[in-house]
């Protein structure tokens, strides 16, 4: 169809593909478009872009499947063109949008037929003048925050057209030198030998910077005679005119901009005045960007200095940490992580966030991290550590509060005692890949708890079996503005479920998938701990699984895992009996105790190859074999275990117990019945 093109917008990757007809609608050449939505700002004003963005965002958040609207495109010759877009939003099974496909079309003729009272009049075509160039450059530079952003405006898609040039070079003053930090244009590659020079008058751009006076030339022959150093380069480029503009901010030269042209015969007085205005706008933008980069470098350096330089390593667990600064704004956050080696083969795990995004928040974070680390090293339980940390924060000369999650992990048993102060609890990934957010009770944020005299930070015990992973993070990893936090929590759970097994690899996976997805408008601290797997040996394989009391699907998943393990080990004939026994033992734990169950299945190769099933819980009450009557609805569990297993028994395990039973392939249950009594069954 004439005047209609199509687009394909990948929201996860951030790419925006336009077909040839779509490029024509936006009056863009293929080489001018780099598949980024931001590049369309060359043709769409910020006001129009903001209106379209608001319509799309509303459609995304409301769950709608489509959106549409009219907007104006400014064509290459300055003519305003009415354009219509219609898009279909594709969503995954969680309802999250991941792709938008649709059409764009020239709607000028269509709107010309509508009475003027019902629509905005079409802009009168205007001659493309230097004032238009200055206006477009101003619009583009208004969004630049860092020096890299300014460079992107100059060298990105449409940069040369935006400045009305065939080539350009940007140089920044660094001490006594001028460094060329940006070049754009096919012919500019020939000038790469001049990227770093002393700040003297041997080059035309350096002269303009030194004297703070612009230089305009329409004769490269004369330019080469005045500056012999540049003469070898002039003949290699098909350019014949240039403007060398000093970039002056607060009476100080901070750099220079060189614009190159083909077939230009003169620079009028009006041209020179407008170029001076263009240089002033660019200088102001650069000065702000340079100041931002300097402040940002200082702030992030301060925060990095307050985070642990080294994380202790342990034989029994793999620990990975990551920190990511927010990319927007000068702010630096108070997020932190810490890992503390404790006595008795334990480790303390900390993730927290001080209120605010400034250097004060970072300074408070540094003091609080050291204090909490000291309280943990004294051996206090998590509830006491958080209570003392809250009092410490309240006594500082600050009104800030902080959220925090703290866990003590026993490396030998995998027992973890977790407490939290207004913070997210950990996400757990089980050995079979299932993920879940355990119900970890919590208290008020640190500092606020002291102000209200509510120093209650209840502890929750989690059992981390070999091969399982805990993920702690700050809210920046799961929160996005205007979206419910549960959306981010679900996205994190899915990313952990589909991620690699190792802690370091998983941390990289989360950084690549989630930080890019949310845009990281907030700082993020991430701590991942994975208990080393315990697969046994080839002759005596072993598997572990944890069934949480609040996880109704865990029982079925555990049975499936048992059956799969026995199949892998070539012992499928035992699957029915083992699965039935496991179900009975697990149900007893979930019904009669207040904890979950750790399930272990292993092969015992000697003296007779057999399988041992063990179910561990935290209750110290041992099971009793009963003789239920015919009408009884319970009490037959151990009788069934006794009938199915070759041997079974109970043994103490930590502060609880483990019920175990053994199954031998090809043997009846009576073969080892005589030893059942010896086992204590």
C-alpha positions, -999 to +999 in steps of 0.1 A: +000+000+000+013+034-009+027+054+020+024+026+045+053+007+062+056-018+090+077-020+122+088-047+147+097-035+182+115-060+204+110-046+239+134-070+256+163-063+232+154-027+227+156-030+189+131-012+165+131-026+129+115-006+101+110-019+066+119+002+035+084+017+033+085+025+070+118+043+066+102+064+038+074+074+061+099+088+085+120+102+056+151+082+069+179+066+048+189+031+059+223+042+070+208+069+092+188+045+114+205+023+139+174+003+150+170+022+182+137+039+190+155+069+203+169+076+168+134+086+156+138+118+176+155+131+145+120+132+129+097+134+159+098+164+183+101+156+220+066+168+226+051+144+200+074+116+212+063+121+248+026+120+238+032+087+219+052+072+247+024+080+272-001+063+250+020+032+246+029+031+283-008+033+292-016+004+268+013-017+283+002-012+319-035-016+313-031-050+296-045-038+263-035-057+231-032-027+208-027+011+207-027+038+180-024+075+174-016+104+151+016+124+153+037+148+132+069+139+115+093+167+105+107+157+071+141+164+057+129+196+040+112+209+071+077+200+061+054+187+089+038+154+079+008+139+097+015+102+104-006+074+119+006+044+137-012+013+149+005-015+169-004-049+183+012-057+217+024-093+222+025-107+257+040-138+273+022-163+296+027-140+326+011-111+308+043-091+303+047-074+270+078-084+250+071-073+214+051-047+195+044-051+157+024-027+136+022-002+108+031+035+102+016+055+073+015+089+059-019+104+070-015+139+057-040+136+029-064+119+052-063+147+078-064+174+051-100+163+045-110+170+081-124+205+089-097+227+104-118+231+136-113+195+145-075+191+140-043+210+143-035+228+110-007+214+090+026+232+093+035+255+064+066+242+046+096+262+057+130+266+041+157+246+059+179+273+075+206+274+101+180+285+126+163+251+121+196+234+126+201+252+159+166+244+171+170+207+163+204+205+179+190+222+210+162+197+212+185+167+209+211+181+233+185+188+260+183+151+267+220+145+269+233+138+305+268+124+301+296+132+277+288+100+259+253+112+255+265+144+238+288+124+216+259+102+206+239+133+195+268+143+173+277+109+158+245+089+161+218+083+135+210+117+119+238+135+137+253+150+106+220+160+092+210+175+126+240+198+123+237+204+086+272+191+079+289+164+058+315+157+085+323+168+120+349+164+147+346+171+185+377+178+206+379+182+243+406+200+263+426+177+286+454+195+304+476+210+277+462+188+249+431+186+228+417+151+223+394+143+194+367+123+211+342+121+182+344+119+144+315+114+120+313+113+082+328+090+056+357+113+049+367+119+086+384+085+090+414+101+071+419+125+100+424+098+127+461+106+129+453+139+145+433+125+175+456+138+202+476+170+198+492+197+220+469+227+225+488+252+203+481+269+170+494+241+148+459+229+140+429+251+130+406+236+157+433+240+183+438+276+172+401+283+176+402+268+211+433+287+221+422+321+208+385+316+215+378+328+180+361+308+153+377+302+119+357+298+087+372+287+054+360+278+019+395+271+006+414+241+018+444+252-002+447+283+019+440+263+050+469+240+042+492+269+037+483+283+071+485+250+089+511+228+073+505+200+098+471+193+083+481+197+046+487+159+040+452+151+053+433+177+033+439+162-001+426+128+010+391+141+018+365+152-007+356+183+014+363+220+006+348+241+034+349+241+072+339+259+103+361+256+134+342+267+165+356+271+200+334+257+228+335+283+256+318+279+290+322+305+317+349+322+297+370+290+295+376+269+265+365+233+271+368+220+236+361+227+199+338+216+171+348+213+135+320+211+108+330+201+072+311+207+040+312+198+003+306+225-024+300+253+000+311+287-013+306+311+016+297+317+052+274+347+055+273+370+085+240+354+095+256+320+092+285+329+114+262+343+141+241+312+141+272+290+143+283+310+173+249+303+189+252+266+180+287+264+196+274+281+228+245+256+231+269+227+226+294+242+251+267+245+278+256+209+272+292+197+274+300+216+305+269+201+323+279+166+310+315+170+321+304+181+356+279+152+358+306+127+348+330+141+374+304+140+402+292+106+392+328+092+392+333+107+427+300+094+440+304+059+426+340+057+437+329+067+473+303+040+473+326+014+458+351+021+485+325+014+512+316-020+498+337-051+507+368-053+485+370-091+489+344-117+496+356-147+518+355-181+501+343-213+516+347-250+506+310-259+511+292-230+493+297-208+463+290-171+468+286-144+442+279-107+446+271-079+422+265-042+425+251-020+398+247+018+400+217+036+386+225+050+352+203+081+355+209+112+377+238+122+398+225+102+428+244+075+444+224+050+465+229+034+499+226-003+487+251-027+500+260-064+505+283-082+529+296-117+537+309-123+572+329-154+582+316-165+616+328-191+642+316-227+642+316-230+604+289-204+598+287-175+575+266-142+578+249-129+546+238-093+545+219-072+519+206-037+527+195-003+514+198+030+532+170+055+524+179+081+498+201+086+467+230+109+476+264+109+491+249+111+526+231+078+520+264+063+509+282+076+540+255+063+563+256+029+545+294+027+551+290+032+588+260+009+591+277-019+572+307-018+595+285-018+626+263-046+615+294-066+605+308-061+640+276-072+657+275-103+635+311-112+642+303-112+680+282-142+673+248-127+680+217-143+664+201-124+634+173-109+656+199-094+680+222-082+651+193-063+635+181-048+668+216-035+677+220-022+641+188-003+644+199+014+677+232+023+661+215+039+631+191+058+654+221+073+673+238+086+641+233+122+631+208+113+604+171+110+599+176+081+574+163+046+579+175+014+562+160-019+552+181-050+556+179-088+553+204-109+574+209-146+575+233-170+593+240-201+574+255-233+589+278-246+563+278-282+576+240-287+579+226-261+555+204-246+583+198-209+577+183-185+602+169-154+584+156-121+598+146-090+579+139-054+586+115-040+561+134-058+533+127-085+508+133-120+520+154-144+499+143-163+468+152-200+469+159-223+440+155-260+447+176-287+432+150-295+406+149-258+394+117-249+412+118-214+428+098-198+456+097-170+481+097-185+516+075-168+542+102-150+561+087-130+590+100-094+593+102-063+615+103-026+608+132-009+590+164-002+609+162+032+627+124+034+624+122+003+647+141+022+674+121+054+670+089+034+676+106+011+702+096-020+683+128-041+682+112-073+672+129-091+643+116-127+643+138-153+628+127-179+602+146-211+597+153-223+562+169-256+553+193-253+523+200-288+510+230-295+488+226-280+454+200-253+465+205-216+460+194-185+480+191-151+462+192-119+482+187-085+464+177-049+470+144-036+455+161-021+425+162-055+409+125-061+411+109-027+411+100-005+381+082+028+383+044+025+379+044-013+381+035-036+409+065-051+427+050-086+423+057-083+385+094-078+392+094-106+418+079-130+392+104-119+366+133-125+390+119-160+400+116-169+363+151-156+355+165-177+384+145-208+374+159-206+338+194-195+348+226-215+351+234-235+381+266-219+394+264-188+416+287-167+395+271-177+362+236-170+377+247-136+389+259-127+353+226-141+339+205-119+362+226-088+354+222-093+317+185-101+318+170-080+346+192-049+348+187-043+311+150-051+313+142-025+341+167+001+328+182+002+363+168+035+375+178+024+410+209+009+425+210-028+428+229-050+453+228-088+446+240-117+467+237-153+457+248-183+478+246-219+465+253-249+487+277-273+470+258-302+453+262-337+468+256-361+439+275-389+455+296-411+432+290-431+401+287-463+422+268-446+450+247-417+435+227-394+458+200-368+454+185-342+478+153-322+478+135-299+502+097-299+505+084-267+520+054-269+542+036-241+524+043-255+489+014-278+479+031-288+446+064-298+463+051-332+473+043-342+437+075-327+424+095-347+450+078-379+439+086-372+403+122-364+411+125-398+430+111-417+401+134-400+376+165-406+398+157-443+401+153-445+364+187-428+358+203-452+382+188-483+365+166-492+395+131-484+381+116-516+395+118-499+430+100-467+419+065-476+430+075-487+465+099-458+471+074-433+458+047-447+480+069-447+511+082-412+504+047-399+501+037-414+534+068-400+553+065-365+537+028-362+545+035-372+581+061-344+584+039-318+567+008-327+589+024-333+623+053-309+624+057-271+619+086-274+594+094-287+559+112-319+551+146-327+537+144-358+514+175-378+505+177-408+482+210-426+478+224-459+466+242-481+491+264-505+470+277-527+499+273-554+509+241-557+488+232-530+463+201-512+477+184-478+480+180-458+511+153-432+514+156-406+543+131-379+553+145-354+579+124-329+599+130-306+629+107-323+653+124-343+682+092-365+686+099-400+672+071-418+654+054-448+670+040-478+653+004-483+662-023-509+657-053-490+644-088-506+644-107-514+612-126-481+613-095-459+619-086-434+592-049-430+602-021-447+621-012-472+593+018-453+579+046-472+597+028-505+591+029-497+554+066-487+556+073-519+574+055-539+546+072-521+517+108-517+530+135-543+536+146-522+567+136-490+583+146-469+613+148-436+630+179-417+640+186-383+656+197-355+632+207-321+646+178-308+666+153-331+648+153-366+634+154-386+602+132-416+593+149-439+568+140-470+550+159-493+526+148-511+494+167-540+477+161-548+441+149-584+434+144-592+471+112-596+491+106-574+521+111-605+543+147-610+532+160-585+557+130-585+580+150-600+608+173-569+609+144-544+612+142-548+649+179-543+652+176-510+633+153-496+660+121-497+639 
